[in-house]
Amino acid sequence: MTPQDRKYSKTHEWIKIKGDLAVVGITDHAQESLGDVTFVELPSTGQKVAQKAECAVIESVKAASDIFSPVSGVVSKVNEDLESSPENINTDPYDKGWIFKLRDFNKEEYETLMDAASYDKFVESEQ
């Protein structure tokens, strides 16, 4: 079930606002498509990212996949647990598997993203 408390991009990232930060990860659909995650190349703290720009890489047994920022902002924190436990993206993509947090993010861009129901329809249309 796709969580209702966040928004989604067409490149299968999710974003959830927590206070003045935005938490970003990949969707359950994305991790399923990738297969077993073996490595995550995290963005740098302090890095400015633009909406739809590549900012991280996930490697799996099947492929390497770029992660795109769903909104513009500044990376304030990365999930260092993924360095030793990249499989958290597979087992818990919406909580322990978060990838990075943004500060000073663009709230207008956030409003243009899909809600859970729209994302689910989008995924169905891709298959």
NUROPA-581537 format. One record per residue (C-alpha): x, y, z; residue in three letters. Coordinates in nm, 2 decimals. Example, Ala and Ser with C-alpha at 12.3 -4.5 7.8 and 13.67 -1.06 7.14 Angstrom:
% NUROPA-581537
PT      c1      c2      c3  residu
PT    1.23   -0.45    0.78     ala
PT    1.37   -0.11    0.71     ser
This chain:
% NUROPA-581537
PT      c1      c2      c3  residu
PT    0.00    0.00    0.00     met
PT    0.14    0.34   -0.10     thr
PT    0.16    0.57    0.21     pro
PT   -0.08    0.87    0.19     gln
PT    0.14    1.10    0.40     asp
PT    0.38    1.20    0.12     arg
PT    0.41    1.29   -0.25     lys
PT    0.56    1.10   -0.54     tyr
PT    0.75    1.17   -0.86     ser
PT    0.73    1.01   -1.20     lys
PT    1.08    0.87   -1.14     thr
PT    0.96    0.68   -0.84     his
PT    1.09    0.89   -0.56     glu
PT    0.88    0.98   -0.25     trp
PT    0.91    1.30   -0.04     ile
PT    0.77    1.36    0.30     lys
PT    0.77    1.69    0.48     ile
PT    0.88    1.67    0.85     lys
PT    0.90    2.01    1.00     gly
PT    1.13    2.23    0.80     asp
PT    1.29    1.93    0.63     leu
PT    1.18    1.71    0.34     ala
PT    1.28    1.34    0.36     val
PT    1.34    1.16    0.03     val
PT    1.35    0.79   -0.07     gly
PT    1.24    0.55   -0.34     ile
PT    0.90    0.38   -0.36     thr
PT    0.83    0.02   -0.29     asp
PT    0.76   -0.02   -0.67     his
PT    1.11    0.12   -0.75     ala
PT    1.29   -0.11   -0.50     gln
PT    1.09   -0.41   -0.63     glu
PT    1.20   -0.33   -0.99     ser
PT    1.56   -0.29   -0.88     leu
PT    1.59   -0.62   -0.69     gly
PT    1.83   -0.66   -0.40     asp
PT    2.01   -0.33   -0.33     val
PT    2.38   -0.38   -0.28     thr
PT    2.52   -0.02   -0.26     phe
PT    2.40    0.34   -0.23     val
PT    2.60    0.63   -0.34     glu
PT    2.47    0.91   -0.13     leu
PT    2.47    1.29   -0.21     pro
PT    2.70    1.52   -0.02     ser
PT    2.57    1.71    0.28     thr
PT    2.54    2.08    0.18     gly
PT    2.50    1.99   -0.19     gln
PT    2.24    2.20   -0.37     lys
PT    2.01    1.99   -0.58     val
PT    1.77    2.09   -0.85     ala
PT    1.43    1.93   -0.91     gln
PT    1.46    1.63   -1.14     lys
PT    1.84    1.64   -1.11     ala
PT    2.05    1.32   -1.04     glu
PT    2.17    1.33   -0.68     cys
PT    2.24    0.97   -0.58     ala
PT    2.28    0.62   -0.72     val
PT    2.15    0.29   -0.61     ile
PT    2.32   -0.03   -0.73     glu
PT    2.14   -0.36   -0.72     ser
PT    2.19   -0.71   -0.84     val
PT    2.01   -0.61   -1.16     lys
PT    2.13   -0.26   -1.24     ala
PT    2.25    0.08   -1.12     ala
PT    1.98    0.34   -1.11     ser
PT    2.00    0.72   -1.07     asp
PT    1.80    0.88   -0.79     ile
PT    1.65    1.22   -0.88     phe
PT    1.55    1.49   -0.64     ser
PT    1.17    1.54   -0.65     pro
PT    1.22    1.91   -0.55     val
PT    1.50    2.17   -0.54     ser
PT    1.68    2.22   -0.21     gly
PT    2.00    2.17   -0.01     val
PT    2.10    1.83    0.13     val
PT    2.10    1.86    0.51     ser
PT    2.15    1.49    0.60     lys
PT    2.21    1.16    0.44     val
PT    2.11    0.81    0.57     asn
PT    2.45    0.68    0.67     glu
PT    2.30    0.35    0.78     asp
PT    2.26    0.27    0.41     leu
PT    2.64    0.24    0.37     glu
PT    2.64   -0.07    0.59     ser
PT    2.28   -0.18    0.53     ser
PT    2.17   -0.09    0.18     pro
PT    1.91   -0.36    0.20     glu
PT    1.70   -0.13    0.42     asn
PT    1.58    0.02    0.10     ile
PT    1.43   -0.32    0.01     asn
PT    1.29   -0.41    0.35     thr
PT    1.16   -0.07    0.46     asp
PT    1.16    0.18    0.17     pro
PT    0.93    0.43    0.34     tyr
PT    1.10    0.45    0.68     asp
PT    1.45    0.30    0.74     lys
PT    1.53    0.32    0.37     gly
PT    1.51    0.70    0.34     trp
PT    1.80    0.83    0.13     ile
PT    1.85    1.20    0.21     phe
PT    1.69    1.50    0.37     lys
PT    1.65    1.85    0.22     leu
PT    1.64    2.19    0.38     arg
PT    1.53    2.51    0.21     asp
PT    1.33    2.30   -0.03     phe
PT    1.09    2.44   -0.30     asn
PT    0.74    2.41   -0.16     lys
PT    0.58    2.51   -0.49     glu
PT    0.76    2.22   -0.67     glu
PT    0.63    1.99   -0.39     tyr
PT    0.27    2.09   -0.46     glu
PT    0.31    1.97   -0.82     thr
PT    0.40    1.61   -0.73     leu
PT    0.15    1.32   -0.73     met
PT   -0.04    1.21   -0.43     asp
PT   -0.06    0.83   -0.34     ala
PT   -0.37    0.76   -0.55     ala
PT   -0.23    0.94   -0.86     ser
PT    0.11    0.76   -0.82     tyr
PT   -0.07    0.42   -0.80     asp
PT   -0.25    0.50   -1.13     lys
PT    0.07    0.62   -1.29     phe
PT    0.25    0.29   -1.19     val
PT   -0.05    0.09   -1.33     glu
PT   -0.03    0.29   -1.66     ser
PT    0.34    0.20   -1.70     glu
PT    0.29   -0.17   -1.69     gln
